[in-house]
Amino acid sequence: MKNSTIIRVVLVGAFAIISIIGVQTYWVLNTWNVKEQEFHERVVVALLNVAKQFEKLGNQLPAYDLITQVTTNYYVVNINDVINANNLQFFLRRELEAVGLTEGYEYAIYDCATNKMVYGDYISNSLGDTIPALDTDLPIYDKFTYYFGVRFPNRTNQILSSMGLTITFSALLLLTIVFFLYSIFVILRQKQLSEMQKDFINNMTHEFKTPISTIKISADVFLHNPQIQSDPRLLQYAKIIQDQNQRLNNQVEKVLQLAKIEGDNFRLTPEELDLHDLLKTIVPSTMMKVEELGGSLVCTLSDSQPMVMADRLHLSNIIHNLLDNAIKYCNGVPHIEVITQTKGKNVLLVVSDKGIGIDPEYQHKVFDKFYRVPTGNVHNVKGFGLGLFYIKSICQAHGWKIELESQPEQGTSIAILMPEISPTTPTETLENVEKHPLS
C-alpha cells in the first residue's frame, strides 16, 4: 500500500471518527437534556398537586414563587402556612406515583422557630430501589417562611437507566472506534514491516548482482579454456555453473523488476508495437526448448496485423513468462498453443498448454505475490511465485484485462485483452510453428 493511500486512510478515518464522536455526543447530551426536562416537569406537576391538596385543607398558597428548584435534584414548595407532616408524606406518595415517578425521595419541613429543616423520611416506591447514603440535613431556603423540601438522591441514576439504549449504542460505537484505531495501528505496523522487508529484499538482490557477475565472467573463462573444452566432465561442470548462474540472475532481475513496479518511481515506456512482429522475435527461442523436450508449439495468429500501445520490455517479459510456465508445468512433454484474435477494437493474446493445470480452489490466488500452488513435499518446479504476480502487475499498469482458465490434468489458458490502436491490414496466418516457423 502506498504512503499516499495510508495518509488518505488515516485522514479520512480521523475525520470520520471526529464526526461520529461529535454526532454521538450531541445525541447523548440532547437525550440527557430531554430526560432531565421530562423529569423536572413531572416533579413540578406532582409538587403543584401536593400544594393544591394543602390549599383544599385551608392553607393559603402564595400567588407566585410556589415551587423553586434549588439544585438539579432538590425542590422547595412555599405553602405559606404550618405544614402537617403526615399529610405531606401521604400527598407526596400519591401525587408522585400519579405522574409515574417511582424513584426514591426524601423530604423535610422547615421549622422557622429553630431555623432548621426537620427531616421527614426517605420514601421508596420501588421494591428494587437501593437506599443511598442520605444527608439528613436538607439545605435551608431563606426566601420562604413555611415550606417543605423534596430531594431525589437517585435522580442521576434514574435518568441514566432511562437512557439504557442510548448508552448501549454509545458503548458499541466506542468499541467500534477503538477497533478502527487498532486497525489503523495494525495497518501502519504492517506497512512498516512491509517497507523493511522490501528494503531488505532490494538490498539483498543488489548485493547478489556483484557475485553473479563475477561467477558469470569466471564461467565464461572456463568454457573458453582449451583444457576445459578438452575434458568433457569439466566442460559439463562449467556449463552447469553458467546455466545455474544465469538462472539465479534471472530470478534476481525478476525481484528487482517487481521492486520497481511496487515503487513510486515505476514508469512505463509505451510505444506502438506490432504484436505479431514481437511474437516472431520471442517464439523461436521457446520453440527450440520445446523441440528439445519432444513437444510442440502451435501458433495461430489472427488475419490482421494488430498494433498495440505497450512497453516493449515488459510485454516481452510477459510473453516469456507465460511460455516458460507452459514448459515448466507440463505433463511429460509440453504442448503449447499461442493464439491472437481480434475482438472488436481489442486484440486477445492467449497462451494455452496441456499441462498439470490448477485446482479451482487455488486459481484466485495464483496471481498473488510469492504464492505457489501447494504440492506437498514435492517441489519439481522451483521459483519464487513471482511470475504471474509480475504479469498481472504489468497488465494492470497498462490497463489490460487478464483471465485464467484451468482444469487439473487438462491444462491452463491465460488470456490478455489489449486495446488495438490502429486499423489492421491483412497478413499471413501462421497456423503451426513446426510447419511454418516464424522468421
Number of C-alpha atoms within 10 A of each C-alpha: 11 10 11 9 10 15 12 11 14 17 12 12 16 14 12 13 19 13 12 15 16 12 12 17 13 12 14 17 12 12 16 18 13 13 17 18 12 12 18 16 13 18 23 18 16 23 22 15 18 23 23 17 16 19 14 9 10 10 16 14 17 11 6 7 12 17 19 14 16 14 10 13 17 19 21 26 23 20 23 15 16 14 17 10 16 9 13 20 18 11 20 20 19 14 20 22 14 14 15 12 18 17 21 21 23 21 25 26 24 25 17 14 6 8 11 16 21 18 18 18 12 19 18 16 14 11 8 8 13 11 13 10 7 10 10 15 11 21 17 19 17 9 9 17 16 16 24 26 26 22 22 19 21 17 18 14 11 18 18 16 12 14 15 11 11 17 14 11 13 17 12 12 16 16 12 13 18 13 12 15 16 12 12 16 13 12 16 16 12 13 16 12 12 13 13 12 12 15 13 12 16 18 12 12 18 15 12 14 15 11 12 16 14 12 16 19 13 14 20 15 13 20 20 12 12 11 12 17 15 10 10 11 10 15 19 14 15 21 15 13 19 20 14 13 19 16 12 15 18 12 17 21 15 18 20 17 15 20 17 14 17 14 12 10 8 12 11 14 10 15 12 14 17 15 22 19 14 14 17 13 12 17 21 16 11 14 21 14 16 21 14 10 13 12 17 20 25 21 23 17 23 21 16 18 22 28 22 19 18 22 18 17 11 18 19 16 18 19 20 18 17 20 23 15 18 26 23 16 20 21 17 14 18 22 20 24 21 24 17 22 17 20 12 9 12 17 23 20 20 21 20 23 26 24 26 19 21 20 13 12 8 13 15 10 15 18 20 16 17 14 17 17 13 9 9 6 6 7 9 9 9 8 12 12 16 20 27 21 18 23 21 20 19 21 20 12 13 17 12 15 14 17 11 16 14 20 16 13 14 14 21 23 21 15 18 18 20 24 21 22 15 13 10 13 9 10 12 10 14 18 17 17 18 13 9 12 16 18 8
